[in-house]
Amino acid sequence: MSVVTNTTTIGAIEAPSRRNTELAMLVFAVIIPVFAYANVGLAKDGTLPTGMLGYGLGLGLLAGVAHLTVRKFAPYADPLMLPLATLLNGLGLVLIWRLDQEPGITTAALGGAMAPKQMIWSTVGVALFLGVLLFLKDHRVLQRYTYISMVVALVLLILPMFFPAKFGARIWITIPGVGSLQPAEFAKIIIAIFFAGYLMVKRDALALASRRFMGMYLPRGRDLGPILAIWAISLMILIFETDLGTSLLFFGLFVIMLYVATERTSWVVFGLTLSAAGAVGVASFASHVQSRVENWLNPLKTVCNGNECGLVTETAQAMYSFGSGGLFGSGLGQGYSRLIGGIAPKSDYILATVGEELGLAGLMAIILVYGLLIERGVRTALAARDPFGKLLAIGLSGAFALQVFVVAGGVTGVIPLTGMTMPFLAQGGSSVIANWALVAILLRISDTARRPAPAPAPSSDAEMTQVVRP
């Protein structure tokens, strides 16, 4: 007796999409900011704020639409990126609204209440997030525009030179009816696309070493061209626009992606050396950069603002905020962030409000959320199946990480203040829109990387294959 077994059935293991996990995390990402909103109202007036319901419904609607779009058009994307971004954006709106309650920093000269405008910009950012997922079906399409993206990025970086300086730097452009925008926020994404496409083609040549010196492989002279060109461009940005933050971000991003592409530590050493030499050289004659370095080295010195003298620097005021916050903070709405002058409490120094009112524990929790978002981006880069996707994911994650570092480092006194905005948290329409687009591209790469491979198509030869067992 024999048993005939057909071996043509080949099943594919269906990977879980994790969309229900994302939905559950989104619920917490909406509830936590609403709870924080209520805390501020109770601390300031002793009652629940009247706008709490509208804020909660608005944030929940944005999160729900974003989730449904991801579920439909990127079902295998990372389940944590969207909740983490929503949580940061929601907390940022609460902090800006909390600072709007201080009359001293909500004057007409400082733009008035900014929370409603930030909510509008957040809505535009989520709309761009949806657009990227809807129209970018495959991230590898971006590789076709490698050199076009570099031209567009350079145009965006050069545009602020033709507009008046604000707060000592030329980083804004003014659009009638829209307001001020920072093109550098969008340029960081486009530059990452160019670097990913360029390094994917040139990485083998850049990885070659001509000689060994002091334990390092030195690159060939003709291969130094790209890093020298990027160094020169970053210096020009720093010189003509006095924009220390964009210069650091632009050059640091290239060095990170260059190291990932070539695995040569010599490129990192060259990059750090050129960066330090350029910063020292520019700081020797650029007064705006000199003042930032001076405030970093001597934060407790007294300064003059108009007819008032004897004032301390904003860096010192931020230090006082962190010190008064202690371990657990004074509580939302019960700090003295109004003592930090100008628009700084809502932009450069919004982390000082976090440190004062949520304490060291709250500040570390915010930094941890940023770290988790960066980690998911790096994990996406590791999972990507194509070289361009790997480099693009690590570039976008690296740009996000660098921005978080230079802002947090400047506020806490680790490095000089750069003038950049804290992603999702600080006031700024350009920043929140660009970072929602950045998260959308990472989700698209993640969806492609985690999507299960299709099952092999049955063939006529396989149908006739039989196993005969006695």
Secondary structure, DSSP 4 states (H G I P E B T S, - for coil): --EEEE-------PPP--HHHHHHHHHHHHHHHHHHHHHHHHHHHSS--TTHHHHHHHHHHHHHHHHHHHHHH-TTS-SSHHHHHHHHHHHHHHHHHHHHT-GGG-SGGGTS--HHHHHHHHHHHHHHHHHHHHH-S-GGGGGGGHHHHHHHHHHHHHGGGGS--BTTB---EEETTTEEE-HHHHHHHHHHHHHHHHHHHHHHHHH-EEEEETTEEEEPGGGGHHHHHHHHHHHHHHHHH--HHHHHHHHHHHHHHHHHHH--HHHHHHHHHHHHHHHHHHHTT-HHHHHHHHHHH-TT-EEEETTEEEEEPHHHHHHHHHHHHTTT-S-TT-S-GGGS-TTGGGTTTHHHHHHHHTHHHHHHHHHHHHHHHHHHHHHHHHH-SSHHHHHHHHHHHHHHHHHHHHHHHHHHTSS----PPPTTTSS-HHHHHHHHHHHHHHHHHHHHHHSPPPPPPP-HHHHT-EEEE-
